[in-house]
Amino acid sequence: MKPYEPNKLPLEGLDYKRLFTLVGDANAELARYDGLLQGIVNPSIMLSPLTNEEAVLSSKIEGTQATVDEVLEQEAGIIKEGEKFKDIQEIINYREALLSANTYLTDRPITLLFVRELHKILLNSVRGQDKTPGEFRKDQNWIGKYGCSIEQASFVPPNPLQLLDHLEAWQKYMESKDIDQLLQTAVMHAQFELLHPFKDGNGRIGRILIPLFLFQKKKLSQPMFYLSSYLEANRDEYYYCLQNISKQNDWNGWINFFLKAITEQAKSNNRKVKNIMRLYKDMKKKIHKITRSQYTIHLLDAIFDRPIFETTDLVKRTAIHKPTAMGLLRQLKKENILKELRAGSGRRAAVLSFPELINIAEGKDIL
């Protein structure tokens, strides 16, 4: 099989008549979501459940097996070794790459150097660390069944000798204006996946770039729109539409799928964000009524930011005097707002959880 020869960007010959309604629907739903986003005082704390879910589901598409609550349990020191530990470390790296990108992009554009830095974070000390983290591939690779030859491959990315030229054209396209920014996001993501510039981690980097690009194009006030929930739920169609670009040059089919994904995910995110905001508001009143404490907001923000935590870690993060913090946590435990996952003993701190928030993130009752 010959290496794939990417289309020149911007694309020509798209069926705008077919895509027009989908573009309108996707823009309208994303605008509604961003309206909610703009009303959140502390989005990094309030939306940390969505960030954790994105890291879990984007990594799940690539084969990791862990849930949001297991990631939080590992960070609280409950899971310490084994295959699950390795999976969770990959997820934590994904989240770190997402969060570091948010800081970087406030006053700088997405560049190839920036993409390489994200890749370095993603593969730091995990199973792909031998796959040249932060470096574009210099060898021909291919996709197919395990152990297959290049002739048996389902897809062969561009020749590494031309890769940098294609990547520079991709970067130039991101800097330009296309007919619609969501359509441009669809093209940007697919072209990156088809270039397959790294030996490992291409899918995850490509998905991280979606909210970052929307933020850069000012379609979002915060780079916090995560698509992996829809893509994981429709994984076969996701891959089928991407493959059809290389097999049949079917960009219309891919863009059609991507715009539907944006529309449906925006609706889902709207529901989740409203539920999270409602819970925050209710808990603010409830915790203050129970504790009558001046530290209500400090405590609330800490358990929203990390809804499974060691008690000593919460004391550090809130800077509340330890006896006061422990007394407040006891009150919340007594009222069943917090649940004990591991009892404290000797020097080992107790681990507590905030089930209501975790259940919103998971979309079902876990705890």
N, C-alpha and C positions, 0 to 999 in steps of 0.2 A: 504494500500500500504506500502511495506517495504521501509526503508531508502535506498538511493542509496549507493552502495559500489564502491568507485572510483577505476579506473585502476591504477596499479603500473606504475610509470614513470622511465625511458623512455618507451614509448609504444612498444609493439612487434606486428609483423604481419601487419604492414602498407603496402599498395599497392604502393610501391615507383615507379613502372613503370607508374602507373596512375598519380602520383603526380609530376613526374620528370620535365615535361615541364612547369607546373604551377610554380614550385619552381624557375626555371630559369627565367621566365617572371617577376615574382614578384621581384626577386633580381635585375634584370636589371633596372626595372622602379624605384625601391627605390634608386638605386645607382645614377640614373639621377637626382632624386629629391635632394639627399644629395649633389650632385655636385653643384646645385643651392644654397643650404643652406650654403655651405662652402664659396660661393662668396659674402655673405651678411655681411656687416661690423657690423651692429647692429641688429641681428635677433630678439631680444626681442621686439624692437620697430617696425621693418619692418613687423614682422609676428604677431603682436598683433591682427590684424583683424582675422587671422586664429585661434588664441587662443580663442578669443571671440566666434567665430562661433562654435568651438568644444564644449565649455562650454554650449552654447545654445542647440546644437543638441543632445549631450549626455544626457542632462537633459530632452529634449523633448521625447526621447525614454522612459523615466520613467513617462511621463505625464505632464510635465510643459508646459505652453503655453506662450512663449515670444520670441521676435525676438532680433537680435543683436542691432538694433537701440533702442529698448525699454530698453535694459540693459544699454546702454550708456546714454539714457535719464534719467533713474533713478539715475545713478551716478552723473549726472549734476543737480539733484534736481527737475526734472520735475514730475516724478512719485513718490508719497510719501506714498501711502497707498493702501489697497485693496488686492484682490487675486493675481493680477498681480505683486504687490510689493513682495508678499511671493514667487512666482515663480522665480522672478528675483533674490531674495536673495539666493535661492538655486543655481542658475547659477553662481552668484558671488563667492559663496563658492567653487564651482567646479573649477573655474578659479584660485582662491587663492591656492587650493590644488595642481593644476597643476604647478603653478609658484613656490611655496615653494619646491615642489619635484625637480624641475630643479636645484635649489641651492644646495639642500641636496646631490644629486647624483653625483656631480662633483668628489668627492673622496670617496664615500661610496656605498656599494651594496644595493639592495633591500632586506629588511629583514621583518620579521613579525611585529617587533616593528614599523618600518617605515610605513607599511601598516596601522597599527592601528592609527598612528599619522595623516595620510592622512584622515582616516575616521572621526577622531575627528574634523578636519577642515571642512570637507564636511557637517557634521550635526550640526555645530555650530549655535545655535539660529534659527533653521528652524524647519519644521514640524516633522522631524525625531529625534529631540533632546531627545525625551523620549525613543528612541530605543538604549540606552546604547552606545553613541558615543565613538569610540576608544576601544570598548571591543568585543571580539569574543562571539558569542551567547553561552548560557549555556542551552538553551531549544531546543526542537525539533520544527522546523518550517516546513511549506510546502507551495507549490505554487499551486494555482487553482483559481476558481471563488470566488468572495467575499463571505465570510461566509461559505465556503465549509468545510467539515470535512476532516481529514487525509485520510480516505478511498476514498473520492471523488477527492483527489488532483491529479493534472497532474504531479507533481514531488515532491518527498520528499528527501531533502538533507541528507547527512550522520548524523548519531547519534552524538549528541554533546559530548558524552563520548569519541568517537574516533576522534573528529574533530581536536584537536591539533596535534595528530600523523599524520593525513593526511596533515595538513598545514605545518608541519615540513618537510615532504617528498616533498611537493610542493616547499618549499624554497630550499631544497637540489637540486632538479631538475633544478631550475633556476641558481644555481651556477655551474652546470655541463655543459658539451658540448653534444649536440645532433647532428644528422647527418647534419642538416641545421638549421641556426638560425631563419629563418622566420617560418619554420615548428615548431620549438621549441616555438616561440611566440604564434602560433595558439594553441598549446597544453597548454601552460602556462595560456592563457586567459580562455580557455574553462574549464580547471580543477578548476580554481578559481571560476568561475560562478557556477559550479556543486557542489563545496564544500559549497558555499553560507554561508560564515563564519559569516556574520553580520546579525542583525535583519532587517536592511534596508540599502540601498545604495550600494549593491553588484555590480550591473550592472555598475554604474558610476565608482566605484573604479577599477573594472576589465578593463574598457576602458582607464582610466588614466594610468594603468600599461603598456599598449601596447607601447607608445612611450618611456616610461622610460626604459622598458626592452630592446628595440632596441638600445637605447643610451648606456645602460650598456654593451651590447654585441658588441658595436662599429660598429653597422650597420648604425648609424646616428651620425653626428658630433654635433648635438644639439637635445635634446629630444622634437622635434617639428614636429612630423608626426601624424596627427589626422585622425582617421578612422570613427568617428561618422557620418559624412555626408553620407558615403556609407551605414553604418549599419542602419541609420534612414530611408534612402530611400528604403532599402531592409529588413525592420524590420521583416516581417513575415518569410522570408527565414532564417534570422539570428536566430530567436527563434526556428524555425523548425529544423535547423541543430544542434543546441545545444541540443534540446530535444531528437533528434535521437541518440545522444551518450548514454544517459541514457536508452532509450527504446530498441535500437537495437545494441548498441556498435559500431555505425557507425562513427568512428573517421575519416575515409577516406573522407566521405561526408562533415564533418565539416571542415577539413583541406583544401579540395578543395574549399569550399566557402570562407574561410578566405584568402587564397592565391589570389583568384580572387579579393577580396576586397582590398588587399594591392596593386595589380596591377592597378586597376581602380582608387583608391584614389590617388595613386602616380601621375598618369596622370593628374587628376583633380587639385591636389596641385601644380604640375608643372605649369599648365596654370595660376592659381591664383597668384602664387609667381612671375611669369614673369610679369603679369599685375600690381602687386603691385610695383615691382622694376621699371617698365617702368613709372608708375605714379610718383614715388618718384623722378626719374631722371628729368622728365618733369617739375614737380612742383619746383624742386630746381632752375632750370633756370628761370621759370616763376616768382616765388616769388622774386628772386633777381632782375629780370628786372623791376618788379613793384615797389619794395620798395627800391632798392639799399642799403639794410641794411646789416650791419655786423652780424646781428642776424638771417639771413636766415635759417641756419641749425638748430638753437635752436627752431625757430618757426615751421619749417617743422617737426622736430622730435616730438614736442609736439602735433601737430595736427594728426600725424600718430599714435602716441601712444594712443591718446584719441580723436577720430574724432567727438565726441559731448562733449562739455565742457562749463563750466561757464568761463567767461572772467577772473574773479579773480583767478580761479584755474590755468589757463594758466600762468598768471603772476607769481604765486608762483612756478610753476614747471619749468619755464624757467629762473627765476630770472632776467628777463628783467625789467628795470625801468618802473613803471606802465604807465606813460604818453606815453613813447615810444611804449610799447606793444599795448596800446589801439589805437594808431595812425596806427600801422602796421595792426592790425585787421580790422580797418576801411577801409584801402586800399584793403585788400583781400576781404572784403565784397562788396565793390564797383565794383570789377572785377569779382564778382560772383564765386569766389573760395570758399568762406565761405557763409553760409546761416544762417539767424537769425531765431531761433526756438522760442525764447522768448525775448522780449525787456527788457532792463534794466529799473528799475524804483526805485528811492530812493536808499535804501541800497541793493536792490536786483539786482544781476549781470545779464547781458544778457547771454543767452545760444546760442552758435553758433554751426553749424555742417559743416563737410567736406563731402558733399554728394558723391563725386566720389569714395572715399575709402570705404565708407559704402556699396555702390552699388556693388563693387567688392566682398566684403565679403559675401553679401547676394545673389550674383549671379543674381540680378535683380534690376531694378530701384525702390528704396524705397523713396528716397528723391529728 
